[in-house]
Amino acid sequence: MSAMCGMAPFAHPDVPDQGYRLFVSQFIHSGMLDLLLTVVLQVTVMRDLEKLIGWIRISIIYLFTGMVRKL
């Protein structure tokens, strides 16, 4: 797996210790088009939702849906 994907091995094979990938992968983009579409979506839709339900709830929703999408 590490030869194909460049992934670092688990420190303890019995206990996966790379949970940080759930958070970090939300902020990595596959290219300029992906980044542009994400920014446009956030500026248009997320701005209005933030005004309606607040920044704390938007942050929770954003992080949670990003983690669920990666599973």
CHARMM-style PDB file with segment names, atoms N, HN, CA, C and O in Angstrom:
ATOM      1  N   MET     1       0.830  -1.190   0.000  1.00  0.00      PROA
ATOM      2  CA  MET     1       0.000   0.000   0.000  1.00  0.00      PROA
ATOM      3  C   MET     1       0.873   1.253   0.000  1.00  0.00      PROA
ATOM      4  O   MET     1       0.560   2.224  -0.689  1.00  0.00      PROA
ATOM      5  N   SER     2       1.955   1.243   0.759  1.00  0.00      PROA
ATOM      6  HN  SER     2       2.210   0.454   1.319  1.00  0.00      PROA
ATOM      7  CA  SER     2       2.772   2.441   0.818  1.00  0.00      PROA
ATOM      8  C   SER     2       3.496   2.683  -0.499  1.00  0.00      PROA
ATOM      9  O   SER     2       3.755   3.834  -0.849  1.00  0.00      PROA
ATOM     10  N   ALA     3       3.829   1.624  -1.239  1.00  0.00      PROA
ATOM     11  HN  ALA     3       3.618   0.688  -0.954  1.00  0.00      PROA
ATOM     12  CA  ALA     3       4.486   1.799  -2.541  1.00  0.00      PROA
ATOM     13  C   ALA     3       3.517   2.419  -3.554  1.00  0.00      PROA
ATOM     14  O   ALA     3       3.921   3.235  -4.382  1.00  0.00      PROA
ATOM     15  N   MET     4       2.233   2.028  -3.487  1.00  0.00      PROA
ATOM     16  HN  MET     4       1.905   1.365  -2.814  1.00  0.00      PROA
ATOM     17  CA  MET     4       1.256   2.550  -4.441  1.00  0.00      PROA
ATOM     18  C   MET     4       0.798   3.960  -4.092  1.00  0.00      PROA
ATOM     19  O   MET     4       0.730   4.825  -4.965  1.00  0.00      PROA
ATOM     20  N   CYS     5       0.488   4.193  -2.843  1.00  0.00      PROA
ATOM     21  HN  CYS     5       0.542   3.490  -2.134  1.00  0.00      PROA
ATOM     22  CA  CYS     5      -0.145   5.447  -2.442  1.00  0.00      PROA
ATOM     23  C   CYS     5       0.796   6.411  -1.733  1.00  0.00      PROA
ATOM     24  O   CYS     5       0.453   7.576  -1.535  1.00  0.00      PROA
ATOM     25  N   GLY     6       1.965   5.946  -1.354  1.00  0.00      PROA
ATOM     26  HN  GLY     6       2.244   4.999  -1.514  1.00  0.00      PROA
ATOM     27  CA  GLY     6       2.864   6.807  -0.617  1.00  0.00      PROA
ATOM     28  C   GLY     6       2.431   7.021   0.819  1.00  0.00      PROA
ATOM     29  O   GLY     6       2.854   7.978   1.467  1.00  0.00      PROA
ATOM     30  N   MET     7       1.590   6.134   1.313  1.00  0.00      PROA
ATOM     31  HN  MET     7       1.246   5.356   0.786  1.00  0.00      PROA
ATOM     32  CA  MET     7       1.097   6.278   2.676  1.00  0.00      PROA
ATOM     33  C   MET     7       2.148   5.814   3.665  1.00  0.00      PROA
ATOM     34  O   MET     7       2.865   4.847   3.409  1.00  0.00      PROA
ATOM     35  N   ALA     8       2.241   6.492   4.779  1.00  0.00      PROA
ATOM     36  HN  ALA     8       1.658   7.278   4.987  1.00  0.00      PROA
ATOM     37  CA  ALA     8       3.125   6.057   5.852  1.00  0.00      PROA
ATOM     38  C   ALA     8       2.499   4.851   6.534  1.00  0.00      PROA
ATOM     39  O   ALA     8       1.278   4.787   6.674  1.00  0.00      PROA
ATOM     40  N   PRO     9       3.305   3.909   6.954  1.00  0.00      PROA
ATOM     41  CA  PRO     9       2.733   2.733   7.629  1.00  0.00      PROA
ATOM     42  C   PRO     9       2.193   3.098   9.007  1.00  0.00      PROA
ATOM     43  O   PRO     9       2.582   4.110   9.591  1.00  0.00      PROA
ATOM     44  N   PHE    10       1.307   2.275   9.510  1.00  0.00      PROA
ATOM     45  HN  PHE    10       0.991   1.453   9.035  1.00  0.00      PROA
ATOM     46  CA  PHE    10       0.787   2.470  10.855  1.00  0.00      PROA
ATOM     47  C   PHE    10       1.890   2.211  11.863  1.00  0.00      PROA
ATOM     48  O   PHE    10       2.689   1.293  11.676  1.00  0.00      PROA
ATOM     49  N   ALA    11       1.953   2.995  12.923  1.00  0.00      PROA
ATOM     50  HN  ALA    11       1.304   3.740  13.075  1.00  0.00      PROA
ATOM     51  CA  ALA    11       2.938   2.780  13.974  1.00  0.00      PROA
ATOM     52  C   ALA    11       2.664   1.462  14.684  1.00  0.00      PROA
ATOM     53  O   ALA    11       3.591   0.729  15.028  1.00  0.00      PROA
ATOM     54  N   HSD    12       1.386   1.165  14.900  1.00  0.00      PROA
ATOM     55  HN  HSD    12       0.633   1.761  14.620  1.00  0.00      PROA
ATOM     56  CA  HSD    12       0.969  -0.097  15.513  1.00  0.00      PROA
ATOM     57  C   HSD    12      -0.053  -0.733  14.577  1.00  0.00      PROA
ATOM     58  O   HSD    12      -1.191  -0.267  14.517  1.00  0.00      PROA
ATOM     59  N   PRO    13       0.315  -1.779  13.850  1.00  0.00      PROA
ATOM     60  CA  PRO    13      -0.600  -2.361  12.856  1.00  0.00      PROA
ATOM     61  C   PRO    13      -1.946  -2.796  13.423  1.00  0.00      PROA
ATOM     62  O   PRO    13      -2.945  -2.803  12.704  1.00  0.00      PROA
ATOM     63  N   ASP    14      -1.984  -3.160  14.706  1.00  0.00      PROA
ATOM     64  HN  ASP    14      -1.172  -3.155  15.290  1.00  0.00      PROA
ATOM     65  CA  ASP    14      -3.249  -3.589  15.299  1.00  0.00      PROA
ATOM     66  C   ASP    14      -4.181  -2.434  15.595  1.00  0.00      PROA
ATOM     67  O   ASP    14      -5.395  -2.622  15.674  1.00  0.00      PROA
ATOM     68  N   VAL    15      -3.626  -1.228  15.761  1.00  0.00      PROA
ATOM     69  HN  VAL    15      -2.640  -1.075  15.697  1.00  0.00      PROA
ATOM     70  CA  VAL    15      -4.412  -0.049  16.108  1.00  0.00      PROA
ATOM     71  C   VAL    15      -4.126   1.048  15.079  1.00  0.00      PROA
ATOM     72  O   VAL    15      -3.089   1.707  15.156  1.00  0.00      PROA
ATOM     73  N   PRO    16      -5.030   1.250  14.122  1.00  0.00      PROA
ATOM     74  CA  PRO    16      -4.803   2.316  13.139  1.00  0.00      PROA
ATOM     75  C   PRO    16      -4.668   3.670  13.838  1.00  0.00      PROA
ATOM     76  O   PRO    16      -5.489   4.035  14.679  1.00  0.00      PROA
ATOM     77  N   ASP    17      -3.617   4.405  13.472  1.00  0.00      PROA
ATOM     78  HN  ASP    17      -2.949   4.109  12.789  1.00  0.00      PROA
ATOM     79  CA  ASP    17      -3.343   5.665  14.154  1.00  0.00      PROA
ATOM     80  C   ASP    17      -3.303   6.852  13.199  1.00  0.00      PROA
ATOM     81  O   ASP    17      -2.616   7.838  13.468  1.00  0.00      PROA
ATOM     82  N   GLN    18      -4.022   6.771  12.100  1.00  0.00      PROA
ATOM     83  HN  GLN    18      -4.580   5.970  11.881  1.00  0.00      PROA
ATOM     84  CA  GLN    18      -4.004   7.855  11.135  1.00  0.00      PROA
ATOM     85  C   GLN    18      -5.369   8.510  11.002  1.00  0.00      PROA
ATOM     86  O   GLN    18      -5.826   8.789   9.894  1.00  0.00      PROA
ATOM     87  N   GLY    19      -6.010   8.752  12.121  1.00  0.00      PROA
ATOM     88  HN  GLY    19      -5.639   8.525  13.022  1.00  0.00      PROA
ATOM     89  CA  GLY    19      -7.316   9.405  12.130  1.00  0.00      PROA
ATOM     90  C   GLY    19      -7.264  10.837  11.630  1.00  0.00      PROA
ATOM     91  O   GLY    19      -8.281  11.387  11.207  1.00  0.00      PROA
ATOM     92  N   TYR    20      -6.089  11.440  11.675  1.00  0.00      PROA
ATOM     93  HN  TYR    20      -5.263  10.992  12.018  1.00  0.00      PROA
ATOM     94  CA  TYR    20      -5.951  12.811  11.189  1.00  0.00      PROA
ATOM     95  C   TYR    20      -6.300  12.927   9.709  1.00  0.00      PROA
ATOM     96  O   TYR    20      -6.625  14.017   9.239  1.00  0.00      PROA
ATOM     97  N   ARG    21      -6.239  11.825   8.972  1.00  0.00      PROA
ATOM     98  HN  ARG    21      -5.975  10.939   9.354  1.00  0.00      PROA
ATOM     99  CA  ARG    21      -6.559  11.871   7.542  1.00  0.00      PROA
ATOM    100  C   ARG    21      -8.022  12.245   7.292  1.00  0.00      PROA
ATOM    101  O   ARG    21      -8.343  12.782   6.232  1.00  0.00      PROA
ATOM    102  N   LEU    22      -8.902  11.974   8.238  1.00  0.00      PROA
ATOM    103  HN  LEU    22      -8.641  11.538   9.099  1.00  0.00      PROA
ATOM    104  CA  LEU    22     -10.302  12.361   8.081  1.00  0.00      PROA
ATOM    105  C   LEU    22     -10.450  13.872   8.023  1.00  0.00      PROA
ATOM    106  O   LEU    22     -11.293  14.385   7.288  1.00  0.00      PROA
ATOM    107  N   PHE    23      -9.639  14.589   8.789  1.00  0.00      PROA
ATOM    108  HN  PHE    23      -8.954  14.173   9.386  1.00  0.00      PROA
ATOM    109  CA  PHE    23      -9.724  16.044   8.816  1.00  0.00      PROA
ATOM    110  C   PHE    23      -8.925  16.680   7.688  1.00  0.00      PROA
ATOM    111  O   PHE    23      -9.413  17.584   7.010  1.00  0.00      PROA
ATOM    112  N   VAL    24      -7.708  16.213   7.486  1.00  0.00      PROA
ATOM    113  HN  VAL    24      -7.312  15.478   8.036  1.00  0.00      PROA
ATOM    114  CA  VAL    24      -6.799  16.830   6.521  1.00  0.00      PROA
ATOM    115  C   VAL    24      -7.311  16.685   5.098  1.00  0.00      PROA
ATOM    116  O   VAL    24      -7.153  17.601   4.291  1.00  0.00      PROA
ATOM    117  N   SER    25      -7.917  15.557   4.780  1.00  0.00      PROA
ATOM    118  HN  SER    25      -8.045  14.813   5.436  1.00  0.00      PROA
ATOM    119  CA  SER    25      -8.356  15.315   3.406  1.00  0.00      PROA
ATOM    120  C   SER    25      -9.441  16.284   2.945  1.00  0.00      PROA
ATOM    121  O   SER    25      -9.647  16.442   1.742  1.00  0.00      PROA
ATOM    122  N   GLN    26     -10.132  16.929   3.864  1.00  0.00      PROA
ATOM    123  HN  GLN    26      -9.965  16.801   4.842  1.00  0.00      PROA
ATOM    124  CA  GLN    26     -11.168  17.891   3.491  1.00  0.00      PROA
ATOM    125  C   GLN    26     -10.578  19.162   2.897  1.00  0.00      PROA
ATOM    126  O   GLN    26     -11.250  19.875   2.151  1.00  0.00      PROA
ATOM    127  N   PHE    27      -9.338  19.440   3.223  1.00  0.00      PROA
ATOM    128  HN  PHE    27      -8.792  18.861   3.828  1.00  0.00      PROA
ATOM    129  CA  PHE    27      -8.732  20.695   2.817  1.00  0.00      PROA
ATOM    130  C   PHE    27      -7.724  20.522   1.681  1.00  0.00      PROA
ATOM    131  O   PHE    27      -7.070  21.488   1.288  1.00  0.00      PROA
ATOM    132  N   ILE    28      -7.591  19.317   1.154  1.00  0.00      PROA
ATOM    133  HN  ILE    28      -8.122  18.532   1.473  1.00  0.00      PROA
ATOM    134  CA  ILE    28      -6.715  19.048   0.028  1.00  0.00      PROA
ATOM    135  C   ILE    28      -7.589  18.939  -1.215  1.00  0.00      PROA
ATOM    136  O   ILE    28      -8.603  18.241  -1.208  1.00  0.00      PROA
ATOM    137  N   HSD    29      -7.200  19.625  -2.271  1.00  0.00      PROA
ATOM    138  HN  HSD    29      -6.377  20.193  -2.277  1.00  0.00      PROA
ATOM    139  CA  HSD    29      -8.002  19.632  -3.494  1.00  0.00      PROA
ATOM    140  C   HSD    29      -7.248  18.934  -4.611  1.00  0.00      PROA
ATOM    141  O   HSD    29      -6.017  18.921  -4.635  1.00  0.00      PROA
ATOM    142  N   SER    30      -7.998  18.354  -5.535  1.00  0.00      PROA
ATOM    143  HN  SER    30      -8.998  18.364  -5.516  1.00  0.00      PROA
ATOM    144  CA  SER    30      -7.395  17.575  -6.610  1.00  0.00      PROA
ATOM    145  C   SER    30      -6.976  18.431  -7.798  1.00  0.00      PROA
ATOM    146  O   SER    30      -6.394  17.911  -8.749  1.00  0.00      PROA
ATOM    147  N   GLY    31      -7.250  19.690  -7.767  1.00  0.00      PROA
ATOM    148  HN  GLY    31      -7.723  20.113  -6.994  1.00  0.00      PROA
ATOM    149  CA  GLY    31      -6.859  20.560  -8.867  1.00  0.00      PROA
ATOM    150  C   GLY    31      -7.518  21.923  -8.739  1.00  0.00      PROA
ATOM    151  O   GLY    31      -8.276  22.185  -7.805  1.00  0.00      PROA
ATOM    152  N   MET    32      -7.214  22.773  -9.689  1.00  0.00      PROA
ATOM    153  HN  MET    32      -6.599  22.560 -10.448  1.00  0.00      PROA
ATOM    154  CA  MET    32      -7.741  24.136  -9.656  1.00  0.00      PROA
ATOM    155  C   MET    32      -9.255  24.164  -9.851  1.00  0.00      PROA
ATOM    156  O   MET    32      -9.937  24.978  -9.228  1.00  0.00      PROA
ATOM    157  N   LEU    33      -9.786  23.299 -10.695  1.00  0.00      PROA
ATOM    158  HN  LEU    33      -9.232  22.638 -11.201  1.00  0.00      PROA
ATOM    159  CA  LEU    33     -11.240  23.278 -10.906  1.00  0.00      PROA
ATOM    160  C   LEU    33     -11.965  22.862  -9.632  1.00  0.00      PROA
ATOM    161  O   LEU    33     -12.982  23.457  -9.275  1.00  0.00      PROA
ATOM    162  N   ASP    34     -11.457  21.859  -8.955  1.00  0.00      PROA
ATOM    163  HN  ASP    34     -10.631  21.375  -9.245  1.00  0.00      PROA
ATOM    164  CA  ASP    34     -12.043  21.420  -7.690  1.00  0.00      PROA
ATOM    165  C   ASP    34     -11.994  22.543  -6.660  1.00  0.00      PROA
ATOM    166  O   ASP    34     -12.978  22.792  -5.963  1.00  0.00      PROA
ATOM    167  N   LEU    35     -10.872  23.209  -6.563  1.00  0.00      PROA
ATOM    168  HN  LEU    35     -10.072  23.007  -7.128  1.00  0.00      PROA
ATOM    169  CA  LEU    35     -10.730  24.329  -5.629  1.00  0.00      PROA
ATOM    170  C   LEU    35     -11.681  25.463  -5.982  1.00  0.00      PROA
ATOM    171  O   LEU    35     -12.318  26.036  -5.099  1.00  0.00      PROA
ATOM    172  N   LEU    36     -11.780  25.792  -7.263  1.00  0.00      PROA
ATOM    173  HN  LEU    36     -11.262  25.327  -7.981  1.00  0.00      PROA
ATOM    174  CA  LEU    36     -12.669  26.871  -7.706  1.00  0.00      PROA
ATOM    175  C   LEU    36     -14.130  26.549  -7.397  1.00  0.00      PROA
ATOM    176  O   LEU    36     -14.860  27.408  -6.903  1.00  0.00      PROA
ATOM    177  N   LEU    37     -14.559  25.329  -7.681  1.00  0.00      PROA
ATOM    178  HN  LEU    37     -13.966  24.631  -8.083  1.00  0.00      PROA
ATOM    179  CA  LEU    37     -15.948  24.941  -7.405  1.00  0.00      PROA
ATOM    180  C   LEU    37     -16.247  24.957  -5.910  1.00  0.00      PROA
ATOM    181  O   LEU    37     -17.336  25.356  -5.497  1.00  0.00      PROA
ATOM    182  N   THR    38     -15.295  24.530  -5.107  1.00  0.00      PROA
ATOM    183  HN  THR    38     -14.410  24.206  -5.442  1.00  0.00      PROA
ATOM    184  CA  THR    38     -15.486  24.541  -3.662  1.00  0.00      PROA
ATOM    185  C   THR    38     -15.622  25.963  -3.136  1.00  0.00      PROA
ATOM    186  O   THR    38     -16.493  26.246  -2.313  1.00  0.00      PROA
ATOM    187  N   VAL    39     -14.769  26.846  -3.607  1.00  0.00      PROA
ATOM    188  HN  VAL    39     -14.062  26.616  -4.275  1.00  0.00      PROA
ATOM    189  CA  VAL    39     -14.822  28.244  -3.151  1.00  0.00      PROA
ATOM    190  C   VAL    39     -16.121  28.906  -3.593  1.00  0.00      PROA
ATOM    191  O   VAL    39     -16.741  29.625  -2.810  1.00  0.00      PROA
ATOM    192  N   VAL    40     -16.541  28.675  -4.827  1.00  0.00      PROA
ATOM    193  HN  VAL    40     -16.037  28.091  -5.463  1.00  0.00      PROA
ATOM    194  CA  VAL    40     -17.794  29.264  -5.319  1.00  0.00      PROA
ATOM    195  C   VAL    40     -18.978  28.752  -4.497  1.00  0.00      PROA
ATOM    196  O   VAL    40     -19.860  29.531  -4.134  1.00  0.00      PROA
ATOM    197  N   LEU    41     -19.005  27.460  -4.204  1.00  0.00      PROA
ATOM    198  HN  LEU    41     -18.289  26.828  -4.499  1.00  0.00      PROA
ATOM    199  CA  LEU    41     -20.077  26.900  -3.390  1.00  0.00      PROA
ATOM    200  C   LEU    41     -20.086  27.513  -1.996  1.00  0.00      PROA
ATOM    201  O   LEU    41     -21.146  27.851  -1.468  1.00  0.00      PROA
ATOM    202  N   GLN    42     -18.913  27.657  -1.404  1.00  0.00      PROA
ATOM    203  HN  GLN    42     -18.052  27.383  -1.833  1.00  0.00      PROA
ATOM    204  CA  GLN    42     -18.844  28.220  -0.063  1.00  0.00      PROA
ATOM    205  C   GLN    42     -19.252  29.691  -0.042  1.00  0.00      PROA
ATOM    206  O   GLN    42     -19.901  30.134   0.905  1.00  0.00      PROA
ATOM    207  N   VAL    43     -18.890  30.437  -1.050  1.00  0.00      PROA
ATOM    208  HN  VAL    43     -18.363  30.077  -1.820  1.00  0.00      PROA
ATOM    209  CA  VAL    43     -19.228  31.859  -1.080  1.00  0.00      PROA
ATOM    210  C   VAL    43     -20.724  32.068  -1.321  1.00  0.00      PROA
ATOM    211  O   VAL    43     -21.316  32.999  -0.776  1.00  0.00      PROA
ATOM    212  N   THR    44     -21.327  31.214  -2.126  1.00  0.00      PROA
ATOM    213  HN  THR    44     -20.846  30.457  -2.569  1.00  0.00      PROA
ATOM    214  CA  THR    44     -22.741  31.425  -2.448  1.00  0.00      PROA
ATOM    215  C   THR    44     -23.670  30.756  -1.439  1.00  0.00      PROA
ATOM    216  O   THR    44     -24.478  31.432  -0.803  1.00  0.00      PROA
ATOM    217  N   VAL    45     -23.567  29.456  -1.288  1.00  0.00      PROA
ATOM    218  HN  VAL    45     -22.910  28.906  -1.805  1.00  0.00      PROA
ATOM    219  CA  VAL    45     -24.510  28.715  -0.460  1.00  0.00      PROA
ATOM    220  C   VAL    45     -24.153  28.772   1.018  1.00  0.00      PROA
ATOM    221  O   VAL    45     -25.009  29.056   1.857  1.00  0.00      PROA
ATOM    222  N   MET    46     -22.904  28.506   1.335  1.00  0.00      PROA
ATOM    223  HN  MET    46     -22.210  28.275   0.654  1.00  0.00      PROA
ATOM    224  CA  MET    46     -22.503  28.418   2.742  1.00  0.00      PROA
ATOM    225  C   MET    46     -22.633  29.761   3.457  1.00  0.00      PROA
ATOM    226  O   MET    46     -22.916  29.792   4.655  1.00  0.00      PROA
ATOM    227  N   ARG    47     -22.433  30.858   2.754  1.00  0.00      PROA
ATOM    228  HN  ARG    47     -22.202  30.833   1.781  1.00  0.00      PROA
ATOM    229  CA  ARG    47     -22.565  32.176   3.378  1.00  0.00      PROA
ATOM    230  C   ARG    47     -23.986  32.404   3.878  1.00  0.00      PROA
ATOM    231  O   ARG    47     -24.187  32.906   4.984  1.00  0.00      PROA
ATOM    232  N   ASP    48     -24.961  32.039   3.070  1.00  0.00      PROA
ATOM    233  HN  ASP    48     -24.797  31.631   2.172  1.00  0.00      PROA
ATOM    234  CA  ASP    48     -26.354  32.223   3.472  1.00  0.00      PROA
ATOM    235  C   ASP    48     -26.737  31.275   4.609  1.00  0.00      PROA
ATOM    236  O   ASP    48     -27.459  31.657   5.530  1.00  0.00      PROA
ATOM    237  N   LEU    49     -26.244  30.034   4.535  1.00  0.00      PROA
ATOM    238  HN  LEU    49     -25.657  29.724   3.787  1.00  0.00      PROA
ATOM    239  CA  LEU    49     -26.520  29.092   5.619  1.00  0.00      PROA
ATOM    240  C   LEU    49     -25.890  29.543   6.929  1.00  0.00      PROA
ATOM    241  O   LEU    49     -26.473  29.371   7.999  1.00  0.00      PROA
ATOM    242  N   GLU    50     -24.702  30.119   6.840  1.00  0.00      PROA
ATOM    243  HN  GLU    50     -24.228  30.259   5.971  1.00  0.00      PROA
ATOM    244  CA  GLU    50     -24.044  30.599   8.054  1.00  0.00      PROA
ATOM    245  C   GLU    50     -24.845  31.721   8.707  1.00  0.00      PROA
ATOM    246  O   GLU    50     -24.929  31.796   9.933  1.00  0.00      PROA
ATOM    247  N   LYS    51     -25.424  32.576   7.904  1.00  0.00      PROA
ATOM    248  HN  LYS    51     -25.356  32.516   6.908  1.00  0.00      PROA
ATOM    249  CA  LYS    51     -26.263  33.650   8.451  1.00  0.00      PROA
ATOM    250  C   LYS    51     -27.506  33.079   9.137  1.00  0.00      PROA
ATOM    251  O   LYS    51     -27.970  33.625  10.138  1.00  0.00      PROA
ATOM    252  N   LEU    52     -28.041  31.987   8.601  1.00  0.00      PROA
ATOM    253  HN  LEU    52     -27.664  31.543   7.788  1.00  0.00      PROA
ATOM    254  CA  LEU    52     -29.257  31.399   9.167  1.00  0.00      PROA
ATOM    255  C   LEU    52     -29.006  30.619  10.452  1.00  0.00      PROA
ATOM    256  O   LEU    52     -29.737  30.786  11.427  1.00  0.00      PROA
ATOM    257  N   ILE    53     -27.977  29.766  10.465  1.00  0.00      PROA
ATOM    258  HN  ILE    53     -27.382  29.630   9.672  1.00  0.00      PROA
ATOM    259  CA  ILE    53     -27.820  28.866  11.606  1.00  0.00      PROA
ATOM    260  C   ILE    53     -26.566  29.109  12.429  1.00  0.00      PROA
ATOM    261  O   ILE    53     -26.379  28.452  13.453  1.00  0.00      PROA
ATOM    262  N   GLY    54     -25.705  30.023  12.022  1.00  0.00      PROA
ATOM    263  HN  GLY    54     -25.856  30.557  11.190  1.00  0.00      PROA
ATOM    264  CA  GLY    54     -24.527  30.354  12.826  1.00  0.00      PROA
ATOM    265  C   GLY    54     -23.272  29.611  12.401  1.00  0.00      PROA
ATOM    266  O   GLY    54     -23.336  28.551  11.778  1.00  0.00      PROA
ATOM    267  N   TRP    55     -22.145  30.183  12.746  1.00  0.00      PROA
ATOM    268  HN  TRP    55     -22.093  31.044  13.252  1.00  0.00      PROA
ATOM    269  CA  TRP    55     -20.873  29.631  12.280  1.00  0.00      PROA
ATOM    270  C   TRP    55     -20.489  28.345  13.005  1.00  0.00      PROA
ATOM    271  O   TRP    55     -19.792  27.505  12.435  1.00  0.00      PROA
ATOM    272  N   ILE    56     -20.925  28.178  14.237  1.00  0.00      PROA
ATOM    273  HN  ILE    56     -21.491  28.860  14.699  1.00  0.00      PROA
ATOM    274  CA  ILE    56     -20.573  26.952  14.965  1.00  0.00      PROA
ATOM    275  C   ILE    56     -21.264  25.746  14.331  1.00  0.00      PROA
ATOM    276  O   ILE    56     -20.634  24.713  14.104  1.00  0.00      PROA
ATOM    277  N   ARG    57     -22.539  25.879  14.050  1.00  0.00      PROA
ATOM    278  HN  ARG    57     -23.051  26.718  14.234  1.00  0.00      PROA
ATOM    279  CA  ARG    57     -23.273  24.765  13.429  1.00  0.00      PROA
ATOM    280  C   ARG    57     -22.751  24.473  12.027  1.00  0.00      PROA
ATOM    281  O   ARG    57     -22.630  23.311  11.642  1.00  0.00      PROA
ATOM    282  N   ILE    58     -22.441  25.514  11.263  1.00  0.00      PROA
ATOM    283  HN  ILE    58     -22.539  26.458  11.576  1.00  0.00      PROA
ATOM    284  CA  ILE    58     -21.888  25.316   9.921  1.00  0.00      PROA
ATOM    285  C   ILE    58     -20.557  24.584  10.010  1.00  0.00      PROA
ATOM    286  O   ILE    58     -20.291  23.695   9.201  1.00  0.00      PROA
ATOM    287  N   SER    59     -19.723  24.938  10.971  1.00  0.00      PROA
ATOM    288  HN  SER    59     -19.939  25.660  11.627  1.00  0.00      PROA
ATOM    289  CA  SER    59     -18.428  24.277  11.132  1.00  0.00      PROA
ATOM    290  C   SER    59     -18.607  22.802  11.448  1.00  0.00      PROA
ATOM    291  O   SER    59     -17.908  21.957  10.889  1.00  0.00      PROA
ATOM    292  N   ILE    60     -19.531  22.491  12.332  1.00  0.00      PROA
ATOM    293  HN  ILE    60     -20.099  23.177  12.785  1.00  0.00      PROA
ATOM    294  CA  ILE    60     -19.798  21.095  12.694  1.00  0.00      PROA
ATOM    295  C   ILE    60     -20.308  20.325  11.484  1.00  0.00      PROA
ATOM    296  O   ILE    60     -19.846  19.216  11.213  1.00  0.00      PROA
ATOM    297  N   ILE    61     -21.249  20.898  10.761  1.00  0.00      PROA
ATOM    298  HN  ILE    61     -21.625  21.799  10.981  1.00  0.00      PROA
ATOM    299  CA  ILE    61     -21.799  20.237   9.573  1.00  0.00      PROA
ATOM    300  C   ILE    61     -20.714  20.031   8.525  1.00  0.00      PROA
ATOM    301  O   ILE    61     -20.626  18.956   7.932  1.00  0.00      PROA
ATOM    302  N   TYR    62     -19.895  21.036   8.291  1.00  0.00      PROA
ATOM    303  HN  TYR    62     -19.966  21.909   8.773  1.00  0.00      PROA
ATOM    304  CA  TYR    62     -18.839  20.968   7.280  1.00  0.00      PROA
ATOM    305  C   TYR    62     -17.839  19.867   7.619  1.00  0.00      PROA
ATOM    306  O   TYR    62     -17.492  19.056   6.760  1.00  0.00      PROA
ATOM    307  N   LEU    63     -17.378  19.836   8.858  1.00  0.00      PROA
ATOM    308  HN  LEU    63     -17.659  20.495   9.556  1.00  0.00      PROA
ATOM    309  CA  LEU    63     -16.402  18.826   9.260  1.00  0.00      PROA
ATOM    310  C   LEU    63     -17.008  17.427   9.280  1.00  0.00      PROA
ATOM    311  O   LEU    63     -16.375  16.472   8.830  1.00  0.00      PROA
ATOM    312  N   PHE    64     -18.219  17.299   9.793  1.00  0.00      PROA
ATOM    313  HN  PHE    64     -18.734  18.075  10.159  1.00  0.00      PROA
ATOM    314  CA  PHE    64     -18.864  15.989   9.867  1.00  0.00      PROA
ATOM    315  C   PHE    64     -19.128  15.408   8.481  1.00  0.00      PROA
ATOM    316  O   PHE    64     -18.824  14.241   8.232  1.00  0.00      PROA
ATOM    317  N   THR    65     -19.691  16.210   7.578  1.00  0.00      PROA
ATOM    318  HN  THR    65     -19.938  17.157   7.781  1.00  0.00      PROA
ATOM    319  CA  THR    65     -19.987  15.689   6.243  1.00  0.00      PROA
ATOM    320  C   THR    65     -18.710  15.377   5.483  1.00  0.00      PROA
ATOM    321  O   THR    65     -18.679  14.443   4.681  1.00  0.00      PROA
ATOM    322  N   GLY    66     -17.659  16.145   5.723  1.00  0.00      PROA
ATOM    323  HN  GLY    66     -17.684  16.904   6.373  1.00  0.00      PROA
ATOM    324  CA  GLY    66     -16.386  15.842   5.089  1.00  0.00      PROA
ATOM    325  C   GLY    66     -15.806  14.531   5.554  1.00  0.00      PROA
ATOM    326  O   GLY    66     -15.247  13.779   4.756  1.00  0.00      PROA
ATOM    327  N   MET    67     -15.934  14.244   6.849  1.00  0.00      PROA
ATOM    328  HN  MET    67     -16.388  14.855   7.497  1.00  0.00      PROA
ATOM    329  CA  MET    67     -15.431  12.973   7.375  1.00  0.00      PROA
ATOM    330  C   MET    67     -16.252  11.798   6.888  1.00  0.00      PROA
ATOM    331  O   MET    67     -15.695  10.757   6.541  1.00  0.00      PROA
ATOM    332  N   VAL    68     -17.563  11.945   6.856  1.00  0.00      PROA
ATOM    333  HN  VAL    68     -18.016  12.791   7.138  1.00  0.00      PROA
ATOM    334  CA  VAL    68     -18.447  10.865   6.420  1.00  0.00      PROA
ATOM    335  C   VAL    68     -18.222  10.571   4.946  1.00  0.00      PROA
ATOM    336  O   VAL    68     -18.259   9.414   4.527  1.00  0.00      PROA
ATOM    337  N   ARG    69     -17.989  11.612   4.159  1.00  0.00      PROA
ATOM    338  HN  ARG    69     -17.959  12.552   4.499  1.00  0.00      PROA
ATOM    339  CA  ARG    69     -17.763  11.436   2.721  1.00  0.00      PROA
ATOM    340  C   ARG    69     -16.511  10.601   2.452  1.00  0.00      PROA
ATOM    341  O   ARG    69     -16.458   9.870   1.464  1.00  0.00      PROA
ATOM    342  N   LYS    70     -15.510  10.703   3.317  1.00  0.00      PROA
ATOM    343  HN  LYS    70     -15.553  11.298   4.120  1.00  0.00      PROA
ATOM    344  CA  LYS    70     -14.249   9.991   3.119  1.00  0.00      PROA
ATOM    345  C   LYS    70     -14.311   8.541   3.571  1.00  0.00      PROA
ATOM    346  O   LYS    70     -13.449   7.745   3.201  1.00  0.00      PROA
ATOM    347  N   LEU    71     -15.313   8.186   4.362  1.00  0.00      PROA
ATOM    348  HN  LEU    71     -16.013   8.833   4.663  1.00  0.00      PROA
ATOM    349  CA  LEU    71     -15.395   6.806   4.838  1.00  0.00      PROA
ATOM    350  C   LEU    71     -15.973   5.947   3.786  1.00  0.00      PROA
ATOM    351  OT1 LEU    71     -16.129   4.743   3.987  1.00  0.00      PROA
TER     352      LEU     71
END
